[in-house]
């Protein structure tokens, strides 16, 4: 059996989830001031995904 969940797919999922969460957190932060936890979590996910993508993973 082939592995369906590769590091590349996990990194892409983190980037997508991080960008959506960071943008929603940014909107909430600008409107209410309670969006900072969502903004910080989204930026952490986005950064982790981008680092994983940039780490030189060659197998897709």
N, C-alpha and C positions, 0 to 999 in steps of 0.2 A: 504494500500500500504506500502511496505517496503521502507525504505530509501536506495537508491542505493549508495549514496555518504557518506561513513562513514569517521570518522577521520583517521582510519587506511589506507584507500585508498588514502586519501589526503596526508598523511605522506609518503607513498610509492611513490606517484607521485612527491613530493618535493625532495625526495632522488634521484630518477632517474634523474629529471631535473637538480638538483644541481650538481650531479656527471658529467653529460654530459657538462654542462656549465662551471664547474670548469676545467675540462680537456681541453676543447677547449680554455678557457681563459689562461690556463697555456702554451699551445702550442703557442698561439698568443703572449703572454708576452715574451716567450723565443725567438721568431723569430723577432717580430717587436717592442716591448715595448709599444704597444697600447692595449694590452689585459688585463690590470689591472682591468678596470671596469667589464669585463666579469668574470675574476677570482674572484673578490670580491663578485659579485652577486651570482656566483655559490657556493662559500663557504658559503654564508649566507643561500641560499636555502638548501644546504646539511645539515648544522648545525640545521636549523629549523626542517627539516624532521627527523633527528636523535633524536632530543629532543622530538618531538612528539611521535616517536616510543618508546622511552625509558620512557615515562611518565606513563606507566602502563595501556595502553588501552587494555582491555581484550576482548571486543566485536569485532568480525571481521565479 
